[in-house]
Amino acid sequence: MNKRDVLQQLVRVRLDDGSHPLADGRIQDVLIEMHGERAHVAILIDENWDGGSPPADAQERLRQAVLAMPGVASVRIVPRPRPRARGVTVPGAAPAPGGGDAPTRTLPEGLQGARFVAVASGKGGVGKSSVSVNLAVALARRGLRVAILDCDIYGFSVPALIGLERSPALDDNRKVIPGHGHGVDVMSMDFFVQNNSPVVWRGPMLGKALRQFLFDTAWHHPDVVVLDLPPGTGDMALDVQQQFPPMDVLIVTTPDPFAARVAERAGSMAVKMGHRVMGVVENMAYRECSGCGRREYLLGRGGGDAVAAALGTQVLARIPMEPPPPGLRTDGLFPPASAAGRAYEELAATVAARLGLNRQDAARPAGRSR
Ligand SMILES: Nc1ncnc2c1ncn2[C@@H]1O[C@H](COP(=O)(O)OP(=O)(O)OP(=O)(O)O)[C@@H](O)[C@H]1O
């Protein structure tokens, strides 16, 4: 029996509120002392679990889950303060597939304290990047410091959607200065690719690029980092999810039943990787007739609800289909007063509330404003 076995057992546990005990660094470490064949396990948990003391029923759920493992003689739950380190090291939520110890997901100092919201989809074209960008901008409008990381290395589209075009610049510490648009810091492969040429790197290079994005970027302590994940459940999506500490994940689907089935798989994968599904965003949910206001369900109905039911979560937003505004469209942002824009304002309010980030929390400390 080793730490990985215990983490694997804990990955399966769901708490009463549907959340995952490994989310948000709630579980800090697992210590095992072997006495002959008998294992005595201590689970170190964050004493400030979700901003309060760890609920007794959650502690008991963890204890029972580990106690049920063969060879476990005792389980102690030990609340302790969250460690303060230069880089934030969160014990890996899920063991690396294929063995090895759970990955240690270390973050650079400039991302310390940030909450991560990953936007995932089962397949391309459902509007994952559109949701990432519009949500990020709506969160920034609420007064939060927001960064967006375009993790879709092959299919990057975030800068275009947010209306940014620039070459990377370095600061005095030779860190890459993120792009900045509509109140959001943006980091994307797009900044490093000439003339929209395709990225042809293989896996190891991609992993390196992501690490570089994280560690060689001059981050400014965002409150929230929105991650536009690669679509699907393949190696690329897996690699990215493994690099980050437990995150809240939004699953994007259209109302179409096929998109919904693959979206479910994306959600299940996120949970297996130790992340927590915050909810579902049904994009292109309907189209409102501009004359009579009647809703037309061009892509069918029920996809979002089906994904939410399968993942034990809720539909947090239904974003209508919205034709591009008249005139030359320079980005993929919906104006706040449009039907889609209003849906994003509501989604941002919900996400901020779920993260416990209200505007006062987000007030910028002196010297940090940009
Ligand atoms: N609610 C909407 N109404 C109208 N157009 C939309 C809506 N959502 C997204 N789109 C448009 O659909 C197209 C695909 O969206 P997007 O690039 O966000 O999809 P994606 O899921 O990220 O795709 P991929 O993973 O292949 O990059 C874009 O042109 C985007 O502007």
Ligand as a Chemical Component Dictionary entry (heavy atoms), coordinates in Angstrom:
data_LIG
# 
_chem_comp.id                   LIG 
_chem_comp.type                 NON-POLYMER 
_chem_comp.pdbx_formal_charge   0 
_chem_comp.three_letter_code    LIG 
# 
loop_
_chem_comp_atom.comp_id 
_chem_comp_atom.atom_id 
_chem_comp_atom.alt_atom_id 
_chem_comp_atom.type_symbol 
_chem_comp_atom.charge 
_chem_comp_atom.model_Cartn_x 
_chem_comp_atom.model_Cartn_y 
_chem_comp_atom.model_Cartn_z 
_chem_comp_atom.pdbx_ordinal 
LIG N1  N1  N 0 -23.562 31.433 -28.718 1  
LIG C1  C1  C 0 -23.026 31.611 -29.919 2  
LIG N2  N2  N 0 -23.711 32.263 -30.910 3  
LIG C2  C2  C 0 -23.148 32.442 -32.124 4  
LIG N3  N3  N 0 -21.918 32.015 -32.462 5  
LIG C3  C3  C 0 -21.203 31.351 -31.535 6  
LIG C4  C4  C 0 -21.710 31.118 -30.223 7  
LIG N4  N4  N 0 -20.755 30.447 -29.526 8  
LIG C5  C5  C 0 -19.714 30.268 -30.342 9  
LIG N5  N5  N 0 -19.976 30.800 -31.546 10 
LIG C6  C6  C 0 -19.098 30.789 -32.710 11 
LIG O1  O1  O 0 -18.872 29.419 -33.079 12 
LIG C7  C7  C 0 -17.546 29.255 -33.559 13 
LIG C8  C8  C 0 -16.849 28.142 -32.784 14 
LIG O2  O2  O 0 -16.657 28.596 -31.464 15 
LIG P1  P1  P 0 -15.324 28.265 -30.651 16 
LIG O3  O3  O 0 -14.104 28.506 -31.472 17 
LIG O4  O4  O 0 -15.450 28.947 -29.352 18 
LIG O5  O5  O 0 -15.513 26.700 -30.469 19 
LIG P2  P2  P 0 -14.550 25.652 -29.740 20 
LIG O6  O6  O 0 -15.428 24.670 -29.074 21 
LIG O7  O7  O 0 -13.537 26.347 -28.915 22 
LIG O8  O8  O 0 -13.867 24.993 -30.981 23 
LIG P3  P3  P 0 -12.397 24.362 -31.059 24 
LIG O9  O9  O 0 -12.226 23.504 -29.866 25 
LIG O10 O10 O 0 -12.477 23.603 -32.360 26 
LIG O11 O11 O 0 -11.464 25.534 -31.074 27 
LIG C9  C9  C 0 -16.870 30.612 -33.436 28 
LIG O12 O12 O 0 -16.953 31.280 -34.665 29 
LIG C10 C10 C 0 -17.712 31.334 -32.393 30 
LIG O13 O13 O 0 -17.677 32.755 -32.526 31 
# 
loop_
_chem_comp_bond.comp_id 
_chem_comp_bond.atom_id_1 
_chem_comp_bond.atom_id_2 
_chem_comp_bond.value_order 
_chem_comp_bond.pdbx_ordinal 
LIG N1  C1  SING 1  
LIG C1  N2  SING 2  
LIG C1  C4  DOUB 3  
LIG N2  C2  DOUB 4  
LIG C2  N3  SING 5  
LIG N3  C3  DOUB 6  
LIG C3  C4  SING 7  
LIG C3  N5  SING 8  
LIG C4  N4  SING 9  
LIG N4  C5  DOUB 10 
LIG C5  N5  SING 11 
LIG N5  C6  SING 12 
LIG C6  O1  SING 13 
LIG C6  C10 SING 14 
LIG O1  C7  SING 15 
LIG C7  C8  SING 16 
LIG C7  C9  SING 17 
LIG C8  O2  SING 18 
LIG O2  P1  SING 19 
LIG P1  O3  DOUB 20 
LIG P1  O4  SING 21 
LIG P1  O5  SING 22 
LIG O5  P2  SING 23 
LIG P2  O6  DOUB 24 
LIG P2  O7  SING 25 
LIG P2  O8  SING 26 
LIG O8  P3  SING 27 
LIG P3  O9  DOUB 28 
LIG P3  O10 SING 29 
LIG P3  O11 SING 30 
LIG C9  O12 SING 31 
LIG C9  C10 SING 32 
LIG C10 O13 SING 33 
# 
